[in-house]
């Protein structure tokens, strides 16, 4: 393992003013997104859609530091035969790959899940590295509900995340460690804060046990936020203040950066929250975005599967990327959204 190289990649992934595009939707998820815009989810349509994003010169070169790909996408070529990985590289962004294989029910823990995919991961990582991937992603899912999460669910998911991270670093690939506490329930922000703290502490404990070099990883956490069904939604300022306080308490300064997931927030909410955090003074690590839906909902709608809409789709993508780029420096204002509209 060459830690200097890993650190260089991790630092580039969270460079100021740039963030990560999560374009790693599974076939099932992208089908749902395509259904919503009336597009058939064929291999060609999925490729054309992602090619549109990766060829968005302004967005990719100025505001996107890396792209998380799905297994199908990393092996695909653009219409003209150029590997999609090369399109990403030529824009100056870093190609990455989602390597977990989804979730299964956790035995003895009703309503809880564990992420799987460690079995042949070492061999898969070698092939992904040869194809150009320089970072990877693994997502653990922790739900908040009555009597959950259990310590069992937190422990097994943290253990798997750390095993994955160690395998990545051994393969000279930067791991994005993503322990996501879901915002689906009716819990308030304080309950989210408390559970996320437990999850992060356990995750870093496991990372140390498995000798993962913190300087060669990126953390992808949820924000401290009210559950979607909670009658009292926390303000932008409260989300920012509590999230930063939580991260300072749980995330060692050795970690080069933190790239938030949007986790079901609306496009503008995800941008406003990130922006507000940067107003809270200097932070010990880079703090940016790794958004999927919050970067892609607008371009998907604008494109709607029609070749003549590619330019409109790219404009919508560039706008969202730019808004989040500004937010990752604390320079975003909601008036900029109105201007574009």
C-alpha positions in Angstrom: 0.0 0.0 0.0 1.3 3.4 -1.0 -0.3 5.8 1.5 1.1 8.9 -0.1 -0.7 8.1 -3.3 -4.0 7.1 -1.5 -3.9 10.4 0.4 -3.3 12.3 -2.8 -6.4 10.8 -4.4 -8.5 11.2 -1.2 -7.5 14.9 -1.0 -8.4 15.5 -4.6 -11.8 13.9 -4.1 -12.7 16.5 -1.5 -10.9 19.5 -3.2 -12.5 22.9 -2.3 -15.3 23.8 -4.6 -15.7 20.3 -6.0 -17.7 17.2 -5.0 -18.5 13.7 -6.1 -21.2 12.6 -8.5 -22.9 9.4 -7.3 -23.9 7.8 -10.6 -23.9 4.3 -9.2 -27.7 3.6 -9.2 -28.4 -0.1 -9.3 -30.4 -1.4 -12.3 -33.5 -1.4 -10.1 -33.1 2.2 -8.9 -32.3 3.7 -12.3 -35.4 1.8 -13.7 -37.5 3.7 -11.1 -35.9 7.0 -12.0 -36.4 6.3 -15.8 -40.0 5.2 -15.2 -40.7 8.6 -13.6 -39.6 10.4 -16.8 -41.1 7.8 -19.2 -37.9 6.3 -20.5 -37.3 2.6 -21.0 -34.4 1.3 -18.9 -32.3 -0.4 -21.6 -28.5 -0.7 -21.5 -28.2 1.8 -24.3 -30.5 4.4 -22.6 -28.6 4.0 -19.3 -25.3 4.6 -21.2 -26.7 7.5 -23.2 -27.9 9.2 -20.0 -24.6 8.8 -18.2 -22.6 9.8 -21.2 -24.6 13.0 -21.3 -23.5 13.8 -17.7 -19.9 12.8 -18.2 -19.7 15.0 -21.4 -21.0 18.1 -19.5 -17.7 19.9 -19.8 -18.5 22.8 -17.4 -19.8 20.7 -14.6 -17.3 17.9 -14.9 -14.2 20.0 -15.2 -15.1 22.7 -12.6 -17.3 21.2 -10.0 -17.0 17.4 -10.0 -13.9 15.8 -8.4 -15.0 12.1 -8.9 -17.7 9.9 -10.2 -19.0 6.7 -8.5 -19.9 4.2 -11.2 -22.1 1.1 -11.1 -20.5 -2.2 -12.3 -22.3 -2.1 -15.6 -21.2 1.5 -16.3 -17.5 1.0 -15.7 -17.3 -1.5 -18.5 -19.4 0.5 -21.0 -18.1 2.6 -23.9 -19.6 5.8 -25.1 -21.5 5.9 -28.5 -18.2 6.7 -30.3 -16.4 3.8 -28.6 -14.5 5.8 -26.0 -14.7 4.0 -22.6 -16.9 6.0 -20.2 -14.0 5.8 -17.7 -11.8 7.8 -20.1 -14.5 10.5 -20.5 -14.4 11.0 -16.8 -10.6 11.0 -16.7 -10.3 13.5 -19.6 -12.5 16.0 -17.7 -10.0 15.9 -14.8 -12.4 13.9 -12.5 -11.5 10.6 -10.8 -13.4 7.4 -11.7 -14.7 5.3 -8.8 -16.8 2.2 -8.3 -19.6 1.0 -6.0 -18.5 -2.4 -4.8 -21.1 -3.5 -2.3 -23.8 -6.0 -3.5 -26.7 -4.5 -1.6 -28.3 -5.5 1.6 -29.8 -8.7 3.2 -32.0 -9.1 6.3 -29.8 -9.4 9.4 -30.5 -12.7 11.2 -32.1 -12.3 14.7 -32.6 -8.6 14.1 -36.1 -8.0 12.7 -36.3 -5.0 10.4 -32.5 -4.5 10.2 -30.1 -5.0 7.3 -26.5 -5.9 6.6 -24.6 -5.0 3.5 -23.0 -7.9 1.6 -20.3 -8.3 -1.0 -17.0 -9.0 0.7 -16.6 -12.6 -0.6 -14.7 -12.0 -3.8 -14.0 -8.3 -3.3 -10.2 -8.6 -3.5 -10.3 -10.1 -7.0 -12.9 -7.6 -8.1 -10.9 -4.6 -6.9 -7.9 -5.7 -9.0 -10.0 -5.7 -12.1 -11.6 -2.3 -11.2 -8.1 -0.8 -10.6 -7.0 -2.0 -14.0 -10.0 -0.4 -15.6 -9.1 2.9 -14.0 -11.1 3.1 -10.7 -9.1 4.9 -8.0 -11.7 4.9 -5.3 -14.6 2.7 -4.3 -17.8 2.9 -2.3 -19.6 0.7 0.2 -22.9 1.7 1.8 -24.2 0.4 5.2 -27.8 1.2 6.0 -28.9 1.9 9.5 -32.6 2.5 10.2 -34.1 4.3 13.1 -37.4 2.9 14.5 -39.0 1.5 17.6 -36.2 -0.4 19.4 -33.7 -0.1 16.5 -31.0 0.2 15.6 -29.7 -2.6 17.7 -26.0 -2.7 18.7 -25.8 -5.9 16.6 -26.8 -4.0 13.4 -24.3 -1.2 14.2 -21.5 -3.6 14.9 -21.8 -5.9 11.9 -22.2 -3.1 9.5 -19.2 -1.2 11.0 -17.2 -4.4 10.8 -18.1 -5.0 7.1 -17.3 -1.3 6.3 -13.9 -1.6 7.9 -13.1 -5.0 6.1 -14.1 -3.4 2.8 -11.9 -0.4 3.5 -8.8 -2.5 4.4 -9.3 -4.6 1.2 -9.5 -1.4 -0.9 -6.4 0.1 0.5 -4.5 -3.1 0.0 -5.6 -2.8 -3.7 -4.4 0.8 -3.8 -8.0 2.1 -4.0 -9.3 4.8 -1.7 -12.4 3.6 0.2 -15.4 5.8 0.6 -16.8 4.7 3.9 -20.6 5.2 3.9 -22.6 4.5 7.1 -26.0 5.9 6.3 -28.5 6.5 9.1 -31.7 6.8 7.1 -34.0 9.8 7.4 -37.2 7.8 6.6 -38.8 7.7 10.1 -40.6 10.1 12.3 -37.7 10.7 14.7 -36.4 14.2 15.5 -33.0 15.6 14.8 -31.7 14.8 18.4 -32.5 11.1 17.9 -30.7 11.2 14.6 -27.7 12.9 16.2 -27.5 10.3 19.0 -27.8 7.3 16.6 -25.3 8.8 14.0 -22.8 9.4 16.8 -23.0 5.7 17.9 -22.6 4.6 14.3 -19.6 6.8 13.6 -17.8 5.9 16.8 -18.3 2.2 16.2 -17.2 2.6 12.5 -13.9 4.4 13.5 -13.2 1.9 16.2 -13.5 -1.0 13.6 -11.4 1.0 11.1 -8.6 1.2 13.6 -8.9 -2.5 14.6 -8.5 -3.4 10.9 -5.5 -1.1 10.4 -7.2 1.2 7.9 -5.1 4.3 7.3 -7.4 7.2 8.0 -5.3 9.5 5.8 -6.3 7.3 2.8 -10.1 7.3 3.0 -13.1 9.5 2.6 -16.2 9.4 4.9 -19.7 9.6 3.4 -22.1 10.2 6.3 -25.7 11.4 6.6 -26.3 14.8 8.1 -27.9 15.2 11.5 -31.4 15.8 10.3 -35.1 15.3 11.3 -36.8 12.2 9.9 -39.0 12.8 6.9 -42.2 12.1 8.9 -41.2 14.1 11.9 -43.8 16.9 12.5 -41.0 19.3 13.6 -38.4 19.7 10.9 -35.1 21.2 12.1 -34.0 24.5 10.5 -31.1 24.8 8.1 -29.0 26.4 10.8 -29.8 23.7 13.3 -28.9 20.9 10.8 -25.6 22.6 10.1 -24.7 23.3 13.7 -25.6 19.9 15.0 -24.0 18.1 12.0 -20.7 19.9 12.4 -20.7 19.4 16.2 -21.3 15.7 15.7 -18.6 15.3 13.1 -16.0 17.2 15.2 -16.8 14.8 18.1 -16.6 11.6 16.1 -14.3 12.1 13.0 -10.5 12.2 13.5 -8.8 15.1 11.8 -6.5 12.6 10.0 -9.4 11.9 7.6 -8.8 14.1 4.5 -12.5 14.8 3.9 -16.1 14.2 4.4 -18.5 14.0 1.4 -22.2 14.0 2.5 -24.9 11.9 1.0 -28.2 13.7 0.2 -30.3 10.9 1.6 -33.7 12.0 0.3 -33.3 15.7 0.9 -34.6 18.0 -1.9 -32.0 19.4 -4.3 -32.0 22.8 -2.6 -32.1 21.6 1.0 -29.0 19.5 0.4 -27.2 22.5 -1.0 -28.4 24.9 1.7 -27.4 22.6 4.5 -23.8 22.1 3.1 -23.5 25.8 2.6 -24.5 26.7 6.2 -21.9 24.3 7.6 -19.2 26.2 5.8 -20.4 29.4 7.6 -19.4 27.9 10.9 -15.7 28.7 10.7 -12.7 26.5 9.8 -13.1 22.7 9.8 -10.5 20.0 10.4 -11.3 18.2 7.2 -12.5 19.0 3.7 -16.4 19.1 3.7 -18.2 18.5 0.4 -21.0 16.6 -1.3 -21.4 13.1 -2.8 -24.9 13.5 -4.2 -26.9 11.2 -6.5 -30.5 12.3 -6.8 -29.8 15.9 -5.6 -27.5 16.3 -8.6 -29.4 14.3 -11.1 -33.2 14.8 -10.6 -33.1 18.0 -12.7 -31.0 16.8 -15.6 -33.0 13.6 -15.8 -36.2 15.5 -16.2 -34.7 17.9 -18.7 -33.3 15.1 -20.8 -36.3 12.7 -20.7 -34.6 10.2 -23.0 -34.6 12.5 -26.1 -31.4 13.1 -28.0 -32.5 16.7 -28.8 -32.7 17.4 -25.0 -29.0 16.5 -24.3 -27.9 20.2 -24.1 -30.8 21.0 -21.8 -29.9 18.1 -19.6 -26.3 19.2 -19.4 -27.3 22.7 -18.5 -29.5 21.4 -15.7 -26.6 19.2 -14.4 -24.1 22.1 -14.7 -26.4 24.3 -12.7 -26.8 21.8 -9.8 -23.1 21.0 -9.8 -22.3 24.7 -9.7 -24.7 25.4 -6.8 -23.2 22.6 -4.8 -19.7 23.7 -5.7 -20.5 27.1 -4.3 -22.1 25.6 -1.2 -18.9 23.5 -0.5 -17.2 26.9 -0.1 -20.0 28.6 1.8 -20.6 30.9 -1.2 -24.1 29.7 -2.2 -27.2 32.0 -1.9 -30.8 30.9 -2.7 -31.2 33.9 -5.0 -28.8 32.1 -7.4 -31.4 29.4 -7.8 -34.1 31.9 -8.8 -31.8 33.5 -11.3 -31.3 30.2 -13.1 -35.0 29.4 -13.0 
